[in-house]
Amino acid sequence: MIDAQNLSFSYDFSSTLIEDMSFQVAAGEIFGFLGPSGAGKSTLQKILCGILRNYRGQVTVMDREVKKTSEDFYTQIGVDFEFPNLYSKFTGLENLTYFASLYGRNDLDPYPHLERIGLSGDMHKKVSSYSKGMKMRLAFVRAILHQPRLLFLDEPTSGLDPAYARILKDMILEQKEAGRTVILTTHNMHDAEELCDRVAFIVDGEIRALDTPAALRSRETGVKVRFTYENSEQILSGHAPLESLKSHPDFMHHLQNGTLRSIHSREPTLEDVFIELTGRHLS
């Protein structure tokens, strides 16, 4: 679905924002670009969907060089940016009806989507009265309404409460089940672990690692164990790898003396691996 080779990009030639990036995305895959703010994720997405064309290298999407795409390319993609660009003087329903008409589709019924994301009762209100979360949900429906082959999502659950974030994630997984390809850019590692078939860690415009979430997690060895114990009427804590717990002096001492108070195991997360490989935090 996507093939990028030696992709580089800069806005002003004084500094390169994306540096010699190569990757492929298979049809029907949910592929995540993960990294901290300013890493180049959103810029990369704008290149892939044809907004930024003055890149260096080769980028083909659906077997066409992005620089040479024609109008019908945009009928096959859906885009949901982090900051929704909706018509504020239109109602929610008018926004969806108008954008559906741009794709030559008058057979699309947005109501089931609006009902599912909790906007059916507000669809006749002007978007200017919507909260940020409502606008984000409406923009997501707009992106999927025309059933695109390729969907670009930029921080789709950012700022949503847990209930609506859960609904959107379920709808994203349903896009995959329908055979569509999803490009997800985020700094939310929990979303990435749950949704993505493969992820690429991006830092300073470079891909530092690319693999499945499970394979990336396996790079960090072992399960960590944190334990607490009582010592001179104080509750103290310690930690050790699971495999070396039986040789940890504090743990064994308090286990044998009955002063061990709690034990918690913790497997490595995708964020742990990201920090280990890049030396950077996501926030």
C-alpha positions in Angstrom: 0.0 0.0 0.0 2.9 2.4 0.9 6.5 2.2 -0.1 8.9 5.0 1.0 12.6 4.9 0.0 15.2 7.3 1.2 12.6 9.9 2.1 13.9 13.2 3.4 12.2 16.5 4.0 12.9 20.0 5.3 10.9 23.2 5.4 13.6 25.7 4.9 16.8 23.7 4.0 18.5 24.9 7.2 17.6 21.8 9.1 16.2 18.4 7.9 13.0 17.3 9.6 12.9 13.9 8.1 16.2 12.1 7.3 16.6 9.2 4.8 13.6 7.3 5.9 12.6 4.0 4.3 9.6 1.7 5.2 6.7 -0.2 3.7 3.1 -0.6 4.8 1.1 -3.7 3.7 -2.5 -3.5 2.6 -4.9 -4.1 5.4 -2.4 -3.2 8.1 -2.6 -0.8 11.0 0.8 0.8 11.0 1.8 3.2 13.8 4.4 6.1 13.8 5.3 6.6 17.4 7.4 9.4 18.9 7.4 12.5 21.0 6.0 15.8 19.9 8.2 17.4 17.2 9.6 14.1 16.0 8.3 14.5 12.5 5.2 12.2 12.7 2.6 14.7 11.5 4.9 16.0 8.7 5.4 12.5 7.5 1.7 11.9 7.4 1.2 15.1 5.3 3.7 13.8 2.8 2.0 10.4 2.5 -1.4 12.0 1.9 -0.1 14.4 -0.7 -0.2 17.7 1.1 3.6 18.2 1.2 5.2 17.3 -2.2 8.7 19.0 -2.1 10.3 15.9 -0.5 13.4 14.1 -1.6 13.4 10.3 -2.3 10.6 8.2 -3.5 7.1 7.7 -2.0 4.5 5.6 -3.6 1.0 5.2 -2.2 -1.4 2.7 -3.8 1.2 2.2 -6.6 1.5 5.9 -7.5 4.3 8.4 -6.7 2.6 10.9 -4.3 4.0 13.9 -6.3 2.1 12.7 -9.4 -1.2 11.7 -7.8 -4.4 12.8 -9.6 -7.8 13.9 -8.1 -9.1 10.4 -7.8 -6.3 9.6 -5.3 -8.1 11.8 -2.7 -11.4 9.8 -3.2 -9.6 6.7 -1.9 -8.0 8.2 1.3 -9.5 9.5 4.5 -7.7 12.0 6.7 -8.3 12.9 10.4 -5.8 15.5 11.7 -5.3 16.2 15.4 -6.9 19.6 15.1 -10.2 19.2 13.2 -10.8 21.5 10.2 -14.6 21.7 10.1 -17.0 24.3 8.8 -18.1 26.0 12.0 -21.2 27.6 10.5 -22.5 24.3 9.3 -24.2 21.8 11.5 -22.5 18.5 12.2 -24.8 16.7 9.7 -24.3 19.5 7.1 -20.5 19.0 7.4 -20.8 15.3 6.7 -23.3 15.7 3.9 -21.2 18.3 2.2 -18.0 16.3 2.3 -19.8 13.1 1.1 -20.9 15.2 -1.9 -17.3 16.0 -2.7 -16.7 12.3 -3.2 -19.7 12.0 -5.5 -21.5 9.9 -2.9 -25.1 10.6 -2.0 -25.8 7.1 -0.8 -24.0 7.4 2.5 -25.9 7.5 5.8 -23.9 9.1 8.5 -26.6 8.6 11.2 -25.3 5.2 12.5 -21.9 6.6 13.0 -23.2 9.7 14.7 -25.3 7.7 17.0 -22.5 5.4 17.9 -20.1 8.3 18.9 -22.8 10.1 20.8 -23.5 13.0 18.3 -26.9 12.0 17.0 -28.6 14.4 19.4 -26.3 17.3 18.3 -26.1 16.7 14.6 -28.4 19.6 13.8 -26.4 22.0 16.0 -23.7 24.3 14.4 -20.2 23.0 14.9 -19.2 26.3 16.4 -21.1 25.2 19.5 -19.2 21.8 19.7 -16.6 21.1 22.3 -13.1 20.0 21.1 -14.0 16.3 21.8 -17.2 16.6 19.8 -15.3 18.1 16.9 -12.7 15.3 17.0 -15.5 12.7 16.9 -17.2 14.4 14.0 -13.9 14.7 12.1 -13.3 10.9 12.6 -16.7 10.1 11.1 -16.0 12.4 8.2 -12.7 10.5 7.5 -14.3 7.1 7.4 -17.7 8.0 5.9 -16.8 7.4 2.2 -15.2 4.1 3.0 -11.6 4.9 1.9 -9.0 2.3 1.1 -6.4 4.2 3.2 -7.0 6.0 6.4 -4.7 8.6 8.0 -5.3 9.2 11.7 -3.3 11.8 13.7 -3.7 11.4 17.5 -7.4 10.2 17.1 -8.1 9.7 20.8 -6.2 12.7 22.2 -8.4 14.6 24.6 -11.3 12.1 24.5 -12.7 10.6 27.7 -12.1 6.9 28.1 -15.6 5.9 26.9 -15.4 7.7 23.6 -11.7 6.7 23.2 -12.8 3.1 23.5 -15.5 3.5 20.9 -13.1 5.1 18.4 -10.5 2.4 18.9 -13.2 -0.2 18.2 -14.2 1.6 15.0 -10.5 1.7 13.9 -10.2 -2.0 14.4 -13.4 -2.5 12.3 -11.7 -0.5 9.5 -8.9 -3.1 9.5 -11.5 -6.0 9.5 -13.0 -4.4 6.4 -9.7 -4.7 4.7 -8.7 -1.1 4.9 -5.2 0.2 5.7 -4.7 2.6 8.6 -1.8 4.9 9.3 -1.8 6.0 12.9 0.5 8.7 14.3 0.5 9.0 18.1 2.6 9.4 21.2 0.1 7.2 23.1 1.9 3.8 23.5 -1.2 2.1 25.0 -3.2 2.9 21.8 -0.3 1.7 19.7 0.0 -1.6 21.6 -3.7 -2.2 21.3 -4.2 -1.2 17.7 -1.1 -1.6 15.6 0.2 -4.6 13.7 3.6 -2.9 13.4 5.1 0.3 14.7 8.0 2.6 13.9 9.8 4.6 16.5 10.5 8.1 15.2 13.0 10.4 16.9 14.4 13.6 15.3 13.1 12.6 11.9 14.7 9.1 11.9 13.2 5.6 12.3 15.1 4.1 15.3 13.2 0.8 15.3 10.4 -0.9 13.3 8.6 -4.1 14.2 5.5 -5.6 15.8 4.8 -4.4 19.3 5.4 -7.9 20.7 8.8 -8.2 19.0 9.8 -4.7 20.2 8.8 -5.5 23.8 10.8 -8.7 23.7 14.0 -6.7 23.2 13.9 -5.6 26.8 14.8 -8.7 28.8 12.9 -10.1 31.7 10.0 -9.3 33.9 10.7 -6.8 36.7 9.5 -7.4 40.2 8.9 -4.6 42.8 8.4 -5.5 46.4 7.8 -3.7 49.7 8.9 -4.8 53.1 8.8 -3.6 56.7 12.0 -2.5 58.4 12.1 -0.8 61.8 8.4 0.2 61.4 9.0 1.7 58.0 7.7 0.4 54.7 10.6 0.3 52.2 10.7 -0.9 48.6 13.1 -2.8 46.4 13.1 -4.2 42.8 14.9 -6.9 40.9 14.6 -9.0 37.7 12.3 -12.0 38.2 14.9 -14.5 37.4 17.3 -13.2 40.1 14.7 -12.7 42.8 15.7 -15.8 44.8 19.3 -14.4 45.2 18.2 -10.9 46.1 19.3 -10.4 49.8 16.6 -8.0 50.9 13.8 -10.0 49.3 14.9 -13.4 50.7 15.6 -11.9 54.1 12.1 -10.4 54.5 10.4 -13.4 52.9 12.0 -15.7 55.5 11.2 -13.3 58.4 7.6 -12.6 57.4 8.2 -8.9 56.9 7.5 -8.9 53.1 4.4 -6.8 52.5 3.7 -6.8 48.7 5.0 -8.2 45.4 4.2 -6.8 42.0 5.5 -8.1 38.7 5.8 -5.9 35.7 6.4 -6.9 32.1 8.2 -4.4 29.8 5.9 -2.0 27.9 6.3 -0.5 24.5 7.2 2.8 26.2 9.9 1.1 28.2 11.4 -0.2 25.0 11.1 3.2 23.3 13.0 4.9 26.2 15.7 2.1 26.1 16.2 2.3 22.4 16.0 6.1 21.9 16.9 7.6 25.3 13.9 9.8 25.0 10.5 10.1 26.7 7.3 10.5 24.8 5.9 13.6 26.6 
